[in-house]
Amino acid sequence: METYSLWLENKNKPIIKKKSLNFKNNSKTVLIKTLYSGISKGTEKLVASGKIGKDQFEIMKSPFQEGTFSYPIKYGYINVGEIIKGPKKYLNKKTFCLFPHQSLFEMDINNVHILKSNNDLRKYLLTANMETAINIFWDAQANKDDKIVILGMGSVGILTAYYYKLQKFKNVYINDNNIKKKKFSKILGLKFVNFKKIKNADVIINTTSDYEVLNQSLDKLTLEGKFIEASWYGDKKGQIKLGGNFHSKRLKIISSQVSKIPRYMSKRFNYKSRLNMAINALSNNKLLRLVNTESNFNYLDKDYISIINNPDSIMHAIKY
């Protein structure tokens, strides 16, 4: 049988490649037909544009990546599919895997999460970014009465604000310069705020990949406030102003990154249990509205660059 996958042959040069796949029934692996894959725009844009520093090549590999960040590379980690071959008890089960954009693939059953819901499966394209939101929540270690501001309304920013809401935090606000995205705050019952009017925040979470947002936020934090940097800049450099309020207010700048569970949570949670938490946090079908753009895999090589550069897309679904 044949499988097709998206590769980056070089900087901003996507191509769909064909490969033979020889699956033999066994008790340890399954054959999965992809139904949808999702594009994590921020990360995939950095990968496509060659913005990953060489010192991060090994650290930032996705679980089932092929190739390297110096190209060619098969990259991605949002895959919703259906088991079409394997042990009988798994046949026809719907799945989530941290797998790239590929039509058919073999997977160790231990790396497959069986989806129990029969609702619209596109919702589970948000799973990986909900895991990121949970890690941000853990890294911030905010108190229930803290004033928390999330900057950036991509999928990570919106899901972070939504996760705080699930945890019964009341004083949580969200912002994006793209006013078209304000409607998503209304859909999910989140509080949209004008960034210029923010004062005395206890926690500011940045998902914008903009260094200047970091600098502006330091003036908006209260005494001993925390700035959580959830953006990944790749090898992009910028200036951080560590004078002024940074010292006088005893501020903290904290990195949040999904590939490591915070040490203080590591005895209670592992990657599998965090994944379960993320999927459970997606029970609200209103979250489907975040999957707001879609295209066909057959044309992904032609569409890919425009997809990752679309400022209005929250989560893009690729249909197979």
C-alpha positions in Angstrom: 0.0 0.0 0.0 1.0 3.6 -0.4 1.1 6.5 2.0 1.5 10.2 1.3 3.1 12.8 3.6 4.0 16.5 3.6 7.7 17.3 3.7 9.6 20.6 3.7 12.4 20.1 1.1 13.9 23.4 1.9 12.9 26.8 3.5 9.2 27.4 2.6 9.3 24.6 0.0 6.6 22.0 0.9 6.1 18.9 -1.1 3.9 15.8 -0.9 5.9 12.6 -1.0 4.7 9.0 -1.7 6.1 6.0 0.1 5.4 2.3 0.2 4.0 1.0 3.5 4.1 -2.7 4.4 1.9 -3.4 7.4 1.7 -6.9 8.9 -0.9 -7.6 11.5 0.5 -8.0 15.0 -0.5 -7.5 18.6 1.6 -4.4 19.2 0.9 -1.9 16.4 -2.0 -0.6 14.4 -2.5 0.9 11.0 -4.1 4.3 11.2 -5.9 6.2 8.4 -5.7 9.9 9.0 -9.0 11.7 9.0 -7.7 15.1 9.9 -4.4 16.7 10.8 -4.0 20.1 12.3 -1.5 22.9 11.7 0.1 24.4 14.8 0.8 27.7 13.0 3.4 29.3 15.3 5.7 26.3 15.5 5.2 25.1 11.9 5.9 28.6 10.6 9.2 28.7 12.5 10.1 25.3 11.1 9.1 26.2 7.5 11.1 29.4 7.6 14.2 27.8 9.0 14.1 29.7 12.2 15.2 26.9 14.5 18.6 27.4 16.1 21.0 24.5 15.6 21.5 24.1 19.3 17.7 23.2 19.5 17.6 20.6 16.7 17.5 17.6 19.0 15.6 19.2 21.9 12.8 20.5 19.8 12.1 17.4 17.6 8.5 16.3 17.4 7.8 12.7 18.5 7.6 11.2 15.0 9.5 13.7 13.0 11.6 12.5 10.1 14.6 14.5 8.8 16.1 17.5 10.5 15.4 21.2 10.9 18.1 21.8 8.3 15.9 20.1 5.7 14.4 18.0 4.4 11.9 17.4 7.3 8.5 15.8 7.9 7.1 17.7 10.8 3.8 18.0 12.7 2.1 16.7 15.8 -1.6 16.9 15.5 -3.3 13.9 14.0 -6.8 12.5 14.3 -7.5 9.2 12.6 -9.1 5.8 12.5 -7.6 2.3 13.1 -8.1 0.2 10.0 -5.9 -2.7 10.7 -4.6 -4.3 13.9 -6.0 -6.3 16.8 -9.7 -6.8 16.4 -10.7 -4.9 19.6 -9.1 -1.7 18.2 -10.6 -1.8 14.7 -12.6 1.3 13.6 -11.6 3.1 16.8 -10.9 6.9 16.4 -7.5 8.1 17.5 -5.4 11.0 18.5 -1.6 10.8 17.8 1.3 13.2 17.9 2.0 12.4 14.2 2.9 14.6 11.2 0.7 15.2 8.1 0.5 11.8 6.6 -2.4 9.8 5.1 -1.5 6.3 6.5 0.9 5.3 9.2 1.8 2.4 11.5 1.9 3.2 15.2 2.7 1.4 18.4 -0.6 1.0 20.3 1.1 2.5 23.4 1.4 5.8 21.5 -2.2 5.9 20.4 -5.0 7.6 22.4 -8.4 6.1 21.7 -11.1 8.8 21.4 -14.3 7.8 23.1 -16.5 10.6 21.7 -18.4 10.1 18.4 -18.9 13.9 18.0 -17.2 16.0 15.4 -13.6 14.8 15.6 -12.1 18.1 14.4 -12.4 19.3 18.0 -9.5 17.0 18.9 -7.2 18.8 16.6 -6.9 21.2 19.6 -5.5 18.5 21.9 -1.8 19.3 21.6 -2.4 23.0 22.1 -4.6 22.3 25.1 -1.6 20.3 26.6 0.4 23.5 26.1 -2.3 25.5 27.9 -2.2 23.1 30.8 1.6 23.5 31.1 1.2 27.3 31.0 -1.4 27.0 33.8 1.0 24.9 35.9 4.0 27.2 35.1 2.2 30.3 36.2 1.2 28.9 39.6 -1.4 31.7 39.9 -3.7 32.2 42.8 -7.5 32.2 42.4 -7.8 35.9 43.1 -4.9 37.0 40.8 -5.6 39.3 37.9 -4.4 37.2 34.8 -4.0 38.6 31.3 -3.4 36.4 28.3 -2.0 38.1 25.2 -2.5 36.6 21.8 -5.6 34.8 20.5 -4.1 32.0 18.5 -5.2 28.5 19.6 -2.7 28.4 22.6 -3.8 31.8 23.9 -7.5 31.1 23.7 -7.2 27.6 25.1 -5.1 28.9 28.0 -7.8 31.5 28.9 -10.4 28.8 28.5 -8.5 26.4 30.8 -8.3 29.0 33.5 -12.1 29.4 33.2 -12.5 25.6 33.6 -10.5 25.9 36.8 -13.0 28.5 38.1 -10.6 31.5 37.9 -12.8 34.6 37.7 -10.3 37.5 37.1 -9.0 36.4 33.7 -8.7 38.5 30.6 -7.6 38.0 27.0 -6.4 40.3 24.2 -5.4 40.3 20.5 -4.5 43.2 18.2 -6.6 41.4 15.5 -10.0 42.6 16.4 -11.6 39.9 14.2 -10.7 37.4 16.9 -12.8 39.2 19.6 -15.8 37.1 18.6 -14.1 33.9 19.9 -14.0 35.4 23.4 -17.7 35.9 23.2 -18.3 32.3 22.0 -16.4 30.9 25.0 -17.4 33.4 27.6 -14.0 35.0 28.0 -13.3 38.6 28.9 -11.7 40.6 26.1 -9.7 43.6 27.3 -7.9 46.5 25.6 -4.1 45.9 26.2 -3.5 49.7 26.5 -5.9 49.8 29.5 -4.3 46.9 31.4 -2.9 47.9 34.9 -1.7 46.1 37.9 -1.8 42.6 36.5 -0.5 39.8 38.7 0.2 37.5 35.8 0.7 38.3 32.1 1.0 35.4 29.7 2.5 36.1 26.3 1.6 33.9 23.3 2.2 36.5 20.6 5.9 35.8 19.7 6.6 39.5 20.0 9.4 40.7 22.2 7.9 44.2 22.4 4.8 42.8 24.1 7.2 41.4 26.7 8.7 44.9 27.3 5.3 46.6 27.4 4.0 44.1 29.8 6.7 44.8 32.4 5.1 48.2 33.0 1.7 46.6 33.5 2.6 44.1 36.2 2.1 44.7 39.9 4.7 44.3 42.6 6.3 40.8 42.3 4.1 40.1 39.3 4.9 37.3 36.9 5.4 37.4 33.1 5.0 33.9 31.5 6.7 33.7 28.1 4.8 31.0 26.2 5.9 32.0 22.8 8.7 30.1 21.0 10.9 32.6 19.1 13.2 30.0 17.5 16.4 31.9 16.6 14.7 35.3 16.5 16.5 37.8 18.7 15.1 40.8 20.5 15.9 43.2 23.3 14.5 42.8 26.8 14.4 45.9 29.0 15.7 44.7 32.4 16.0 48.1 34.0 13.2 50.2 35.4 10.1 48.2 36.6 11.8 44.9 36.2 14.0 45.5 39.2 12.0 48.0 41.2 8.9 45.8 41.2 10.8 42.5 41.7 9.2 41.0 38.6 9.7 37.5 37.3 10.0 36.3 33.7 9.1 32.6 33.5 9.6 30.3 30.5 6.8 27.9 29.7 7.4 25.0 27.2 5.2 22.0 26.7 7.9 19.3 26.2 8.7 19.2 29.9 6.2 18.8 32.8 7.1 21.2 35.6 9.2 19.5 38.2 6.7 20.2 41.0 3.9 18.5 39.0 6.0 15.6 37.7 5.2 13.2 40.6 1.4 13.6 40.0 1.3 13.7 36.2 3.1 12.1 33.3 2.7 12.8 29.5 -0.1 10.3 29.2 -2.1 11.6 32.1 -1.6 15.2 30.9 -2.9 14.1 27.5 -6.0 12.7 29.1 -6.5 16.0 30.9 -6.2 17.9 27.7 -8.8 15.7 25.9 -11.2 15.9 28.9 -10.9 19.7 28.8 -12.2 19.7 25.2 -15.7 18.4 26.1 -17.4 21.7 25.2 -18.5 21.5 21.5 -18.3 25.3 21.3 -14.5 24.7 21.0 -15.2 23.5 17.4 -15.5 27.1 16.4 -11.8 27.5 16.9 -11.2 25.1 14.0 -12.1 27.9 11.7 -10.3 27.1 8.5 -10.0 23.9 6.5 -8.5 22.5 3.3 -7.8 19.2 1.5 -4.6 17.2 2.0 -4.3 16.7 -1.7 -3.4 20.4 -2.1 -1.5 20.9 1.0 1.8 21.4 -0.7 0.3 24.3 -2.6 -1.7 25.7 0.4 0.8 25.2 3.2 2.6 28.6 3.2 -0.6 30.6 2.9 -2.1 28.6 5.8 0.7 29.2 8.2 0.6 32.9 7.3 -3.2 33.4 7.6 -3.7 35.9 10.5 -7.3 35.0 10.9 -6.9 31.2 11.3 -7.0 29.8 14.8 -6.7 26.1 14.1 -6.5 24.8 10.5 -8.0 21.4 9.7 -6.6 19.3 6.9 -9.1 16.8 5.6 -7.9 13.5 4.2 
